[in-house]
Amino acid sequence: MTLKVDGTNYYQQEVEETPYFVKEGVLQIYPGEKLNIEVELKNDSIVSMTTVKENLHPEKTIVVRFYQIEGEKADTDMILNVKNPFNKTLKHKALMFTTNSNKLQPTSIIPIRPTLENFETWGYPIISLVLVE
């Protein structure tokens, strides 16, 4: 993974393949990743989440994409895009690991309204996001 830090500096890290769910209800994602998370609901509550290669069941698959804007300028903006397929609002918390800190820091995330897509942006490079249900 390589991230633009500013107009001339880059951050580079070798990221080995790891499970996306580091524990139950806790997802870790790195820049450049797009995940399809198939969800099983029971009584309107999430009972299981599994990452799948293909989105074969869009009616129950949350699509998450995390990336850095690339362009001619010295853009370092990061984007988290989450698509909510459900008829209920999705709420989660987020922690971030940035190039300026050696520990996870909380960051704000707004709830994703039913059947909509959400775009969160940050104006600085983020090495990894941890999303907590």
N, CA, C and O atoms as CSV, one atom per row, in Angstrom:
chain,resi,resn,atom,element,x,y,z
A,1,MET,N,N,0.845,-1.159,0.000
A,1,MET,CA,C,0.000,0.000,0.000
A,1,MET,C,C,0.899,1.233,0.000
A,1,MET,O,O,1.867,1.313,0.756
A,2,THR,N,N,0.565,2.178,-0.849
A,2,THR,CA,C,1.273,3.446,-0.896
A,2,THR,C,C,0.245,4.570,-0.808
A,2,THR,O,O,-0.736,4.587,-1.551
A,3,LEU,N,N,0.482,5.511,0.112
A,3,LEU,CA,C,-0.405,6.658,0.293
A,3,LEU,C,C,0.367,7.947,0.050
A,3,LEU,O,O,1.529,8.071,0.436
A,4,LYS,N,N,-0.286,8.896,-0.588
A,4,LYS,CA,C,0.295,10.218,-0.757
A,4,LYS,C,C,0.103,10.975,0.553
A,4,LYS,O,O,-1.025,11.111,1.028
A,5,VAL,N,N,1.191,11.469,1.141
A,5,VAL,CA,C,1.133,12.214,2.402
A,5,VAL,C,C,1.007,13.708,2.120
A,5,VAL,O,O,0.275,14.417,2.810
A,6,ASP,N,N,1.723,14.181,1.105
A,6,ASP,CA,C,1.645,15.570,0.655
A,6,ASP,C,C,2.130,15.603,-0.791
A,6,ASP,O,O,2.191,14.557,-1.437
A,7,GLY,N,N,2.476,16.774,-1.312
A,7,GLY,CA,C,2.875,16.898,-2.710
A,7,GLY,C,C,4.132,16.139,-3.098
A,7,GLY,O,O,4.335,15.841,-4.275
A,8,THR,N,N,4.988,15.817,-2.116
A,8,THR,CA,C,6.246,15.147,-2.453
A,8,THR,C,C,6.516,13.873,-1.647
A,8,THR,O,O,7.370,13.077,-2.037
A,9,ASN,N,N,5.820,13.666,-0.550
A,9,ASN,CA,C,6.106,12.521,0.322
A,9,ASN,C,C,5.007,11.460,0.253
A,9,ASN,O,O,3.824,11.751,0.077
A,10,TYR,N,N,5.462,10.214,0.401
A,10,TYR,CA,C,4.547,9.073,0.369
A,10,TYR,C,C,4.803,8.182,1.578
A,10,TYR,O,O,5.907,8.136,2.120
A,11,TYR,N,N,3.757,7.481,1.983
A,11,TYR,CA,C,3.859,6.483,3.047
A,11,TYR,C,C,3.658,5.131,2.380
A,11,TYR,O,O,2.705,4.943,1.623
A,12,GLN,N,N,4.552,4.194,2.657
A,12,GLN,CA,C,4.433,2.869,2.052
A,12,GLN,C,C,4.524,1.805,3.132
A,12,GLN,O,O,5.350,1.893,4.041
A,13,GLN,N,N,3.659,0.792,3.020
A,13,GLN,CA,C,3.639,-0.300,3.985
A,13,GLN,C,C,3.224,-1.571,3.265
A,13,GLN,O,O,2.312,-1.560,2.438
A,14,GLU,N,N,3.892,-2.651,3.582
A,14,GLU,CA,C,3.507,-3.963,3.064
A,14,GLU,C,C,2.396,-4.496,3.965
A,14,GLU,O,O,2.597,-4.670,5.167
A,15,VAL,N,N,1.226,-4.753,3.387
A,15,VAL,CA,C,0.093,-5.253,4.156
A,15,VAL,C,C,-0.180,-6.684,3.712
A,15,VAL,O,O,-0.591,-6.937,2.579
A,16,GLU,N,N,0.059,-7.609,4.630
A,16,GLU,CA,C,-0.223,-9.002,4.325
A,16,GLU,C,C,-1.715,-9.240,4.402
A,16,GLU,O,O,-2.432,-8.529,5.107
A,17,GLU,N,N,-2.186,-10.253,3.666
A,17,GLU,CA,C,-3.608,-10.573,3.689
A,17,GLU,C,C,-4.005,-11.041,5.088
A,17,GLU,O,O,-3.375,-11.928,5.664
A,18,THR,N,N,-5.049,-10.434,5.613
A,18,THR,CA,C,-5.546,-10.775,6.943
A,18,THR,C,C,-7.063,-10.915,6.859
A,18,THR,O,O,-7.674,-10.458,5.892
A,19,PRO,N,N,-7.668,-11.535,7.852
A,19,PRO,CA,C,-9.136,-11.555,7.840
A,19,PRO,C,C,-9.660,-10.138,8.028
A,19,PRO,O,O,-9.129,-9.380,8.839
A,20,TYR,N,N,-10.687,-9.782,7.291
A,20,TYR,CA,C,-11.226,-8.429,7.411
A,20,TYR,C,C,-11.889,-8.223,8.768
A,20,TYR,O,O,-11.796,-7.148,9.361
A,21,PHE,N,N,-12.560,-9.267,9.251
A,21,PHE,CA,C,-13.156,-9.183,10.573
A,21,PHE,C,C,-12.119,-9.651,11.583
A,21,PHE,O,O,-11.845,-10.845,11.699
A,22,VAL,N,N,-11.544,-8.695,12.314
A,22,VAL,CA,C,-10.488,-9.027,13.264
A,22,VAL,C,C,-11.057,-9.639,14.531
A,22,VAL,O,O,-10.340,-10.322,15.262
A,23,LYS,N,N,-12.321,-9.406,14.799
A,23,LYS,CA,C,-13.106,-10.107,15.805
A,23,LYS,C,C,-14.566,-9.838,15.494
A,23,LYS,O,O,-14.871,-9.039,14.609
A,24,GLU,N,N,-15.462,-10.481,16.197
A,24,GLU,CA,C,-16.879,-10.365,15.865
A,24,GLU,C,C,-17.344,-8.914,15.904
A,24,GLU,O,O,-17.202,-8.227,16.915
A,25,GLY,N,N,-17.907,-8.461,14.777
A,25,GLY,CA,C,-18.440,-7.105,14.697
A,25,GLY,C,C,-17.400,-6.014,14.526
A,25,GLY,O,O,-17.731,-4.831,14.607
A,26,VAL,N,N,-16.137,-6.391,14.290
A,26,VAL,CA,C,-15.060,-5.409,14.127
A,26,VAL,C,C,-14.365,-5.664,12.789
A,26,VAL,O,O,-13.746,-6.709,12.589
A,27,LEU,N,N,-14.473,-4.707,11.890
A,27,LEU,CA,C,-13.933,-4.819,10.540
A,27,LEU,C,C,-12.753,-3.877,10.379
A,27,LEU,O,O,-12.838,-2.707,10.752
A,28,GLN,N,N,-11.651,-4.377,9.824
A,28,GLN,CA,C,-10.504,-3.520,9.524
A,28,GLN,C,C,-10.318,-3.486,8.018
A,28,GLN,O,O,-10.302,-4.525,7.359
A,29,ILE,N,N,-10.178,-2.279,7.481
A,29,ILE,CA,C,-10.039,-2.099,6.043
A,29,ILE,C,C,-8.886,-1.139,5.758
A,29,ILE,O,O,-8.637,-0.196,6.509
A,30,TYR,N,N,-8.183,-1.408,4.640
A,30,TYR,CA,C,-7.036,-0.603,4.217
A,30,TYR,C,C,-7.373,0.122,2.918
A,30,TYR,O,O,-8.259,-0.312,2.182
A,31,PRO,N,N,-6.673,1.225,2.627
A,31,PRO,CA,C,-6.918,1.952,1.379
A,31,PRO,C,C,-6.752,1.038,0.163
A,31,PRO,O,O,-5.841,0.214,0.093
A,32,GLY,N,N,-7.660,1.217,-0.780
A,32,GLY,CA,C,-7.627,0.426,-2.007
A,32,GLY,C,C,-8.492,-0.823,-1.941
A,32,GLY,O,O,-8.618,-1.540,-2.933
A,33,GLU,N,N,-9.091,-1.094,-0.781
A,33,GLU,CA,C,-9.902,-2.299,-0.653
A,33,GLU,C,C,-11.380,-2.001,-0.891
A,33,GLU,O,O,-11.895,-0.945,-0.524
A,34,LYS,N,N,-12.043,-2.974,-1.522
A,34,LYS,CA,C,-13.488,-2.943,-1.701
A,34,LYS,C,C,-14.009,-4.273,-1.187
A,34,LYS,O,O,-13.571,-5.335,-1.630
A,35,LEU,N,N,-14.952,-4.209,-0.246
A,35,LEU,CA,C,-15.465,-5.420,0.385
A,35,LEU,C,C,-16.957,-5.565,0.160
A,35,LEU,O,O,-17.708,-4.590,0.195
A,36,ASN,N,N,-17.370,-6.798,-0.071
A,36,ASN,CA,C,-18.777,-7.165,-0.101
A,36,ASN,C,C,-19.040,-7.930,1.187
A,36,ASN,O,O,-18.461,-8.992,1.415
A,37,ILE,N,N,-19.903,-7.396,2.017
A,37,ILE,CA,C,-20.181,-8.013,3.315
A,37,ILE,C,C,-21.613,-8.517,3.321
A,37,ILE,O,O,-22.566,-7.742,3.402
A,38,GLU,N,N,-21.741,-9.830,3.233
A,38,GLU,CA,C,-23.060,-10.451,3.236
A,38,GLU,C,C,-23.541,-10.574,4.678
A,38,GLU,O,O,-22.826,-11.069,5.550
A,39,VAL,N,N,-24.753,-10.118,4.903
A,39,VAL,CA,C,-25.289,-10.001,6.261
A,39,VAL,C,C,-26.532,-10.880,6.413
A,39,VAL,O,O,-27.393,-10.938,5.535
A,40,GLU,N,N,-26.590,-11.552,7.545
A,40,GLU,CA,C,-27.800,-12.290,7.913
A,40,GLU,C,C,-28.502,-11.522,9.024
A,40,GLU,O,O,-27.900,-11.186,10.044
A,41,LEU,N,N,-29.782,-11.250,8.810
A,41,LEU,CA,C,-30.591,-10.526,9.786
A,41,LEU,C,C,-31.580,-11.487,10.446
A,41,LEU,O,O,-32.064,-12.432,9.822
A,42,LYS,N,N,-31.862,-11.229,11.702
A,42,LYS,CA,C,-32.906,-11.954,12.413
A,42,LYS,C,C,-33.616,-10.939,13.292
A,42,LYS,O,O,-32.991,-10.274,14.117
A,43,ASN,N,N,-34.928,-10.824,13.111
A,43,ASN,CA,C,-35.717,-9.837,13.859
A,43,ASN,C,C,-35.127,-8.438,13.727
A,43,ASN,O,O,-35.053,-7.690,14.703
A,44,ASP,N,N,-34.712,-8.094,12.520
A,44,ASP,CA,C,-34.190,-6.761,12.202
A,44,ASP,C,C,-32.840,-6.446,12.855
A,44,ASP,O,O,-32.430,-5.286,12.908
A,45,SER,N,N,-32.151,-7.482,13.352
A,45,SER,CA,C,-30.822,-7.291,13.940
A,45,SER,C,C,-29.809,-8.142,13.193
A,45,SER,O,O,-30.131,-9.233,12.723
A,46,ILE,N,N,-28.588,-7.643,13.084
A,46,ILE,CA,C,-27.522,-8.383,12.413
A,46,ILE,C,C,-27.074,-9.531,13.313
A,46,ILE,O,O,-26.717,-9.324,14.473
A,47,VAL,N,N,-27.098,-10.755,12.757
A,47,VAL,CA,C,-26.639,-11.925,13.519
A,47,VAL,C,C,-25.324,-12.471,12.979
A,47,VAL,O,O,-24.595,-13.149,13.703
A,48,SER,N,N,-25.005,-12.182,11.698
A,48,SER,CA,C,-23.708,-12.599,11.163
A,48,SER,C,C,-23.338,-11.736,9.960
A,48,SER,O,O,-24.198,-11.232,9.238
A,49,MET,N,N,-22.023,-11.584,9.770
A,49,MET,CA,C,-21.480,-10.853,8.632
A,49,MET,C,C,-20.304,-11.649,8.080
A,49,MET,O,O,-19.444,-12.110,8.831
A,50,THR,N,N,-20.275,-11.806,6.753
A,50,THR,CA,C,-19.214,-12.558,6.097
A,50,THR,C,C,-18.778,-11.809,4.847
A,50,THR,O,O,-19.621,-11.335,4.085
A,51,THR,N,N,-17.472,-11.697,4.626
A,51,THR,CA,C,-17.010,-11.096,3.380
A,51,THR,C,C,-17.101,-12.153,2.274
A,51,THR,O,O,-16.762,-13.318,2.477
A,52,VAL,N,N,-17.567,-11.715,1.102
A,52,VAL,CA,C,-17.706,-12.598,-0.052
A,52,VAL,C,C,-17.044,-11.931,-1.253
A,52,VAL,O,O,-16.996,-10.705,-1.351
A,53,LYS,N,N,-16.529,-12.769,-2.173
A,53,LYS,CA,C,-15.836,-12.222,-3.351
A,53,LYS,C,C,-16.786,-11.501,-4.293
A,53,LYS,O,O,-16.460,-10.440,-4.826
A,54,GLU,N,N,-17.972,-12.084,-4.497
A,54,GLU,CA,C,-18.938,-11.508,-5.422
A,54,GLU,C,C,-20.218,-11.128,-4.686
A,54,GLU,O,O,-20.617,-11.774,-3.717
A,55,ASN,N,N,-20.843,-10.072,-5.167
A,55,ASN,CA,C,-22.097,-9.609,-4.587
A,55,ASN,C,C,-23.254,-10.336,-5.279
A,55,ASN,O,O,-23.918,-9.776,-6.152
A,56,LEU,N,N,-23.484,-11.583,-4.881
A,56,LEU,CA,C,-24.532,-12.398,-5.488
A,56,LEU,C,C,-25.908,-12.124,-4.894
A,56,LEU,O,O,-26.926,-12.479,-5.488
A,57,HIS,N,N,-25.940,-11.490,-3.718
A,57,HIS,CA,C,-27.198,-11.184,-3.035
A,57,HIS,C,C,-27.217,-9.711,-2.632
A,57,HIS,O,O,-27.072,-9.395,-1.451
A,58,PRO,N,N,-27.394,-8.799,-3.605
A,58,PRO,CA,C,-27.327,-7.361,-3.298
A,58,PRO,C,C,-28.333,-6.892,-2.257
A,58,PRO,O,O,-28.122,-5.862,-1.617
A,59,GLU,N,N,-29.418,-7.629,-2.078
A,59,GLU,CA,C,-30.432,-7.237,-1.099
A,59,GLU,C,C,-29.964,-7.425,0.336
A,59,GLU,O,O,-30.591,-6.911,1.263
A,60,LYS,N,N,-28.857,-8.163,0.534
A,60,LYS,CA,C,-28.347,-8.364,1.899
A,60,LYS,C,C,-26.826,-8.204,1.976
A,60,LYS,O,O,-26.176,-8.758,2.863
A,61,THR,N,N,-26.270,-7.435,1.029
A,61,THR,CA,C,-24.819,-7.238,0.995
A,61,THR,C,C,-24.471,-5.763,1.134
A,61,THR,O,O,-24.880,-4.937,0.318
A,62,ILE,N,N,-23.713,-5.444,2.172
A,62,ILE,CA,C,-23.183,-4.094,2.377
A,62,ILE,C,C,-21.892,-4.005,1.574
A,62,ILE,O,O,-21.013,-4.855,1.715
A,63,VAL,N,N,-21.776,-2.985,0.736
A,63,VAL,CA,C,-20.564,-2.790,-0.059
A,63,VAL,C,C,-19.778,-1.644,0.568
A,63,VAL,O,O,-20.301,-0.547,0.765
A,64,VAL,N,N,-18.499,-1.922,0.880
A,64,VAL,CA,C,-17.622,-0.944,1.535
A,64,VAL,C,C,-16.396,-0.740,0.661
A,64,VAL,O,O,-15.744,-1.704,0.262
A,65,ARG,N,N,-16.086,0.509,0.366
A,65,ARG,CA,C,-14.888,0.833,-0.422
A,65,ARG,C,C,-14.143,1.950,0.296
A,65,ARG,O,O,-14.740,2.943,0.714
A,66,PHE,N,N,-12.817,1.774,0.435
A,66,PHE,CA,C,-11.971,2.761,1.118
A,66,PHE,C,C,-10.807,3.086,0.189
A,66,PHE,O,O,-10.089,2.185,-0.245
A,67,TYR,N,N,-10.616,4.369,-0.120
A,67,TYR,CA,C,-9.580,4.729,-1.087
A,67,TYR,C,C,-9.113,6.167,-0.896
A,67,TYR,O,O,-9.755,6.975,-0.225
A,68,GLN,N,N,-7.966,6.453,-1.515
A,68,GLN,CA,C,-7.427,7.803,-1.525
A,68,GLN,C,C,-7.689,8.400,-2.897
A,68,GLN,O,O,-7.513,7.730,-3.914
A,69,ILE,N,N,-8.112,9.668,-2.927
A,69,ILE,CA,C,-8.350,10.348,-4.200
A,69,ILE,C,C,-7.015,10.489,-4.925
A,69,ILE,O,O,-6.007,10.878,-4.336
A,70,GLU,N,N,-7.033,10.169,-6.198
A,70,GLU,CA,C,-5.825,10.337,-7.004
A,70,GLU,C,C,-6.103,11.385,-8.069
A,70,GLU,O,O,-7.169,11.400,-8.683
A,71,GLY,N,N,-5.134,12.254,-8.277
A,71,GLY,CA,C,-5.319,13.287,-9.284
A,71,GLY,C,C,-4.020,14.023,-9.524
A,71,GLY,O,O,-2.973,13.651,-8.993
A,72,GLU,N,N,-4.094,15.064,-10.322
A,72,GLU,CA,C,-2.905,15.834,-10.650
A,72,GLU,C,C,-2.426,16.682,-9.477
A,72,GLU,O,O,-1.231,16.949,-9.348
A,73,LYS,N,N,-3.350,17.103,-8.625
A,73,LYS,CA,C,-2.979,17.916,-7.469
A,73,LYS,C,C,-2.365,17.033,-6.394
A,73,LYS,O,O,-2.319,15.810,-6.532
A,74,ALA,N,N,-1.899,17.656,-5.332
A,74,ALA,CA,C,-1.304,16.914,-4.210
A,74,ALA,C,C,-2.390,16.455,-3.253
A,74,ALA,O,O,-2.258,16.612,-2.039
A,75,ASP,N,N,-3.470,15.884,-3.794
A,75,ASP,CA,C,-4.600,15.467,-2.965
A,75,ASP,C,C,-4.207,14.321,-2.045
A,75,ASP,O,O,-3.543,13.372,-2.461
A,76,THR,N,N,-4.622,14.421,-0.806
A,76,THR,CA,C,-4.400,13.341,0.157
A,76,THR,C,C,-5.732,12.874,0.745
A,76,THR,O,O,-5.750,12.048,1.658
A,77,ASP,N,N,-6.834,13.392,0.234
A,77,ASP,CA,C,-8.156,13.073,0.776
A,77,ASP,C,C,-8.440,11.576,0.707
A,77,ASP,O,O,-8.097,10.896,-0.260
A,78,MET,N,N,-9.076,11.091,1.765
A,78,MET,CA,C,-9.478,9.692,1.847
A,78,MET,C,C,-11.003,9.633,1.798
A,78,MET,O,O,-11.685,10.526,2.301
A,79,ILE,N,N,-11.528,8.575,1.190
A,79,ILE,CA,C,-12.970,8.397,1.055
A,79,ILE,C,C,-13.354,7.014,1.562
A,79,ILE,O,O,-12.715,6.018,1.225
A,80,LEU,N,N,-14.405,6.964,2.374
A,80,LEU,CA,C,-15.033,5.708,2.758
A,80,LEU,C,C,-16.436,5.744,2.176
A,80,LEU,O,O,-17.233,6.620,2.510
A,81,ASN,N,N,-16.732,4.791,1.307
A,81,ASN,CA,C,-18.033,4.693,0.653
A,81,ASN,C,C,-18.712,3.415,1.136
A,81,ASN,O,O,-18.165,2.323,0.986
A,82,VAL,N,N,-19.905,3.550,1.716
A,82,VAL,CA,C,-20.652,2.400,2.226
A,82,VAL,C,C,-22.055,2.424,1.623
A,82,VAL,O,O,-22.758,3.432,1.687
A,83,LYS,N,N,-22.450,1.286,1.034
A,83,LYS,CA,C,-23.783,1.146,0.449
A,83,LYS,C,C,-24.637,0.266,1.353
A,83,LYS,O,O,-24.294,-0.885,1.625
A,84,ASN,N,N,-25.757,0.825,1.816
A,84,ASN,CA,C,-26.670,0.145,2.728
A,84,ASN,C,C,-27.837,-0.447,1.929
A,84,ASN,O,O,-28.640,0.310,1.384
A,85,PRO,N,N,-27.951,-1.773,1.845
A,85,PRO,CA,C,-29.037,-2.375,1.067
A,85,PRO,C,C,-30.337,-2.551,1.863
A,85,PRO,O,O,-31.354,-2.951,1.295
A,86,PHE,N,N,-30.318,-2.265,3.134
A,86,PHE,CA,C,-31.432,-2.597,4.019
A,86,PHE,C,C,-32.435,-1.456,4.175
A,86,PHE,O,O,-32.142,-0.299,3.873
A,87,ASN,N,N,-33.602,-1.807,4.646
A,87,ASN,CA,C,-34.650,-0.832,4.927
A,87,ASN,C,C,-34.543,-0.298,6.343
A,87,ASN,O,O,-35.540,0.116,6.934
A,88,LYS,N,N,-33.345,-0.308,6.882
A,88,LYS,CA,C,-33.094,0.233,8.220
A,88,LYS,C,C,-31.796,1.025,8.174
A,88,LYS,O,O,-30.932,0.765,7.337
A,89,THR,N,N,-31.663,1.984,9.069
A,89,THR,CA,C,-30.454,2.795,9.153
A,89,THR,C,C,-29.321,1.966,9.756
A,89,THR,O,O,-29.510,1.280,10.760
A,90,LEU,N,N,-28.152,2.037,9.137
A,90,LEU,CA,C,-26.969,1.362,9.678
A,90,LEU,C,C,-26.158,2.358,10.492
A,90,LEU,O,O,-25.857,3.461,10.034
A,91,LYS,N,N,-25.812,1.954,11.697
A,91,LYS,CA,C,-24.990,2.796,12.565
A,91,LYS,C,C,-23.747,2.006,12.950
A,91,LYS,O,O,-23.816,0.809,13.229
A,92,HIS,N,N,-22.610,2.694,12.961
A,92,HIS,CA,C,-21.356,2.071,13.397
A,92,HIS,C,C,-20.415,3.149,13.910
A,92,HIS,O,O,-20.628,4.340,13.686
A,93,LYS,N,N,-19.383,2.714,14.595
A,93,LYS,CA,C,-18.341,3.614,15.077
A,93,LYS,C,C,-17.095,3.360,14.242
A,93,LYS,O,O,-16.962,2.313,13.609
A,94,ALA,N,N,-16.184,4.328,14.245
A,94,ALA,CA,C,-14.965,4.173,13.463
A,94,ALA,C,C,-13.747,4.669,14.238
A,94,ALA,O,O,-13.806,5.649,14.980
A,95,LEU,N,N,-12.657,3.961,14.037
A,95,LEU,CA,C,-11.346,4.350,14.553
A,95,LEU,C,C,-10.406,4.407,13.355
A,95,LEU,O,O,-10.580,3.667,12.387
A,96,MET,N,N,-9.418,5.282,13.421
A,96,MET,CA,C,-8.487,5.407,12.300
A,96,MET,C,C,-7.048,5.397,12.793
A,96,MET,O,O,-6.734,5.844,13.896
A,97,PHE,N,N,-6.197,4.875,11.939
A,97,PHE,CA,C,-4.762,4.875,12.172
A,97,PHE,C,C,-4.165,5.734,11.069
A,97,PHE,O,O,-4.234,5.370,9.895
A,98,THR,N,N,-3.576,6.877,11.436
A,98,THR,CA,C,-3.072,7.825,10.438
A,98,THR,C,C,-1.546,7.828,10.400
A,98,THR,O,O,-0.885,7.210,11.235
A,99,THR,N,N,-1.012,8.530,9.424
A,99,THR,CA,C,0.444,8.656,9.306
A,99,THR,C,C,1.013,9.574,10.385
A,99,THR,O,O,2.228,9.604,10.582
A,100,ASN,N,N,0.163,10.323,11.087
A,100,ASN,CA,C,0.613,11.253,12.127
A,100,ASN,C,C,0.490,10.710,13.541
A,100,ASN,O,O,0.819,11.412,14.498
A,101,SER,N,N,0.020,9.466,13.694
A,101,SER,CA,C,-0.207,8.923,15.022
A,101,SER,C,C,0.209,7.466,15.070
A,101,SER,O,O,0.156,6.763,14.061
A,102,ASN,N,N,0.620,7.019,16.234
A,102,ASN,CA,C,1.010,5.616,16.378
A,102,ASN,C,C,-0.050,4.809,17.124
A,102,ASN,O,O,0.234,3.720,17.625
A,103,LYS,N,N,-1.285,5.348,17.200
A,103,LYS,CA,C,-2.363,4.607,17.847
A,103,LYS,C,C,-3.688,4.914,17.154
A,103,LYS,O,O,-3.820,5.911,16.444
A,104,LEU,N,N,-4.661,4.040,17.377
A,104,LEU,CA,C,-5.994,4.249,16.814
A,104,LEU,C,C,-6.657,5.453,17.467
A,104,LEU,O,O,-6.597,5.629,18.684
A,105,GLN,N,N,-7.290,6.280,16.637
A,105,GLN,CA,C,-7.979,7.480,17.100
A,105,GLN,C,C,-9.446,7.395,16.664
A,105,GLN,O,O,-9.720,6.944,15.552
A,106,PRO,N,N,-10.383,7.812,17.498
A,106,PRO,CA,C,-11.782,7.824,17.063
A,106,PRO,C,C,-12.010,8.883,15.983
A,106,PRO,O,O,-11.352,9.922,15.963
A,107,THR,N,N,-12.937,8.601,15.104
A,107,THR,CA,C,-13.357,9.571,14.090
A,107,THR,C,C,-14.869,9.473,13.954
A,107,THR,O,O,-15.459,8.435,14.252
A,108,SER,N,N,-15.486,10.539,13.509
A,108,SER,CA,C,-16.947,10.542,13.420
A,108,SER,C,C,-17.406,9.932,12.097
A,108,SER,O,O,-16.776,10.106,11.054
A,109,ILE,N,N,-18.509,9.222,12.177
A,109,ILE,CA,C,-19.144,8.596,11.019
A,109,ILE,C,C,-20.643,8.837,11.170
A,109,ILE,O,O,-21.202,8.626,12.247
A,110,ILE,N,N,-21.288,9.272,10.103
A,110,ILE,CA,C,-22.727,9.480,10.209
A,110,ILE,C,C,-23.466,8.187,9.850
A,110,ILE,O,O,-22.964,7.392,9.055
A,111,PRO,N,N,-24.645,7.971,10.422
A,111,PRO,CA,C,-25.433,6.773,10.094
A,111,PRO,C,C,-25.803,6.756,8.608
A,111,PRO,O,O,-25.929,7.805,7.976
A,112,ILE,N,N,-25.972,5.556,8.067
A,112,ILE,CA,C,-26.304,5.397,6.657
A,112,ILE,C,C,-27.790,5.072,6.559
A,112,ILE,O,O,-28.237,4.016,7.006
A,113,ARG,N,N,-28.529,5.969,5.982
A,113,ARG,CA,C,-29.980,5.830,5.896
A,113,ARG,C,C,-30.365,4.635,5.023
A,113,ARG,O,O,-29.563,4.177,4.209
A,114,PRO,N,N,-31.588,4.132,5.191
A,114,PRO,CA,C,-32.037,2.942,4.465
A,114,PRO,C,C,-31.868,3.049,2.950
A,114,PRO,O,O,-32.206,4.066,2.343
A,115,THR,N,N,-31.346,2.000,2.363
A,115,THR,CA,C,-31.138,1.806,0.914
A,115,THR,C,C,-30.337,2.926,0.243
A,115,THR,O,O,-30.458,3.142,-0.963
A,116,LEU,N,N,-29.523,3.634,1.024
A,116,LEU,CA,C,-28.708,4.711,0.451
A,116,LEU,C,C,-27.218,4.387,0.559
A,116,LEU,O,O,-26.807,3.401,1.170
A,117,GLU,N,N,-26.443,5.253,-0.055
A,117,GLU,CA,C,-24.990,5.149,-0.061
A,117,GLU,C,C,-24.430,6.347,0.668
A,117,GLU,O,O,-24.965,7.449,0.551
A,118,ASN,N,N,-23.360,6.151,1.422
A,118,ASN,CA,C,-22.766,7.227,2.205
A,118,ASN,C,C,-21.308,7.419,1.796
A,118,ASN,O,O,-20.604,6.447,1.524
A,119,PHE,N,N,-20.862,8.658,1.752
A,119,PHE,CA,C,-19.466,8.975,1.460
A,119,PHE,C,C,-18.921,9.799,2.613
A,119,PHE,O,O,-19.386,10.911,2.864
A,120,GLU,N,N,-17.934,9.254,3.317
A,120,GLU,CA,C,-17.219,9.988,4.370
A,120,GLU,C,C,-15.881,10.422,3.777
A,120,GLU,O,O,-15.263,9.668,3.025
A,121,THR,N,N,-15.432,11.629,4.109
A,121,THR,CA,C,-14.146,12.097,3.588
A,121,THR,C,C,-13.287,12.658,4.714
A,121,THR,O,O,-13.788,13.219,5.688
A,122,TRP,N,N,-11.986,12.492,4.552
A,122,TRP,CA,C,-10.998,13.049,5.458
A,122,TRP,C,C,-9.931,13.710,4.592
A,122,TRP,O,O,-9.601,13.196,3.524
A,123,GLY,N,N,-9.391,14.836,5.033
A,123,GLY,CA,C,-8.427,15.599,4.247
A,123,GLY,C,C,-6.976,15.243,4.519
A,123,GLY,O,O,-6.087,16.068,4.310
A,124,TYR,N,N,-6.728,14.037,4.976
A,124,TYR,CA,C,-5.366,13.602,5.295
A,124,TYR,C,C,-5.301,12.085,5.106
A,124,TYR,O,O,-6.331,11.411,5.107
A,125,PRO,N,N,-4.085,11.550,4.942
A,125,PRO,CA,C,-3.967,10.109,4.700
A,125,PRO,C,C,-4.304,9.274,5.936
A,125,PRO,O,O,-3.932,9.618,7.057
A,126,ILE,N,N,-5.011,8.180,5.706
A,126,ILE,CA,C,-5.375,7.229,6.750
A,126,ILE,C,C,-4.834,5.869,6.341
A,126,ILE,O,O,-5.124,5.384,5.247
A,127,ILE,N,N,-4.050,5.256,7.212
A,127,ILE,CA,C,-3.435,3.960,6.929
A,127,ILE,C,C,-4.465,2.836,7.000
A,127,ILE,O,O,-4.434,1.912,6.188
A,128,SER,N,N,-5.375,2.913,7.970
A,128,SER,CA,C,-6.377,1.878,8.141
A,128,SER,C,C,-7.564,2.432,8.930
A,128,SER,O,O,-7.415,3.300,9.790
A,129,LEU,N,N,-8.748,1.901,8.608
A,129,LEU,CA,C,-9.947,2.216,9.383
A,129,LEU,C,C,-10.450,0.957,10.044
A,129,LEU,O,O,-10.405,-0.126,9.459
A,130,VAL,N,N,-10.930,1.099,11.261
A,130,VAL,CA,C,-11.553,0.003,12.004
A,130,VAL,C,C,-13.006,0.417,12.221
A,130,VAL,O,O,-13.287,1.426,12.869
A,131,LEU,N,N,-13.924,-0.378,11.671
A,131,LEU,CA,C,-15.345,-0.092,11.793
A,131,LEU,C,C,-15.950,-1.071,12.787
A,131,LEU,O,O,-15.769,-2.284,12.677
A,132,VAL,N,N,-16.664,-0.528,13.748
A,132,VAL,CA,C,-17.228,-1.336,14.819
A,132,VAL,C,C,-18.750,-1.241,14.765
A,132,VAL,O,O,-19.312,-0.145,14.756
A,133,GLU,N,N,-19.397,-2.374,14.730
A,133,GLU,CA,C,-20.870,-2.443,14.655
A,133,GLU,C,C,-21.505,-1.855,15.887
A,133,GLU,O,O,-22.731,-1.828,15.996
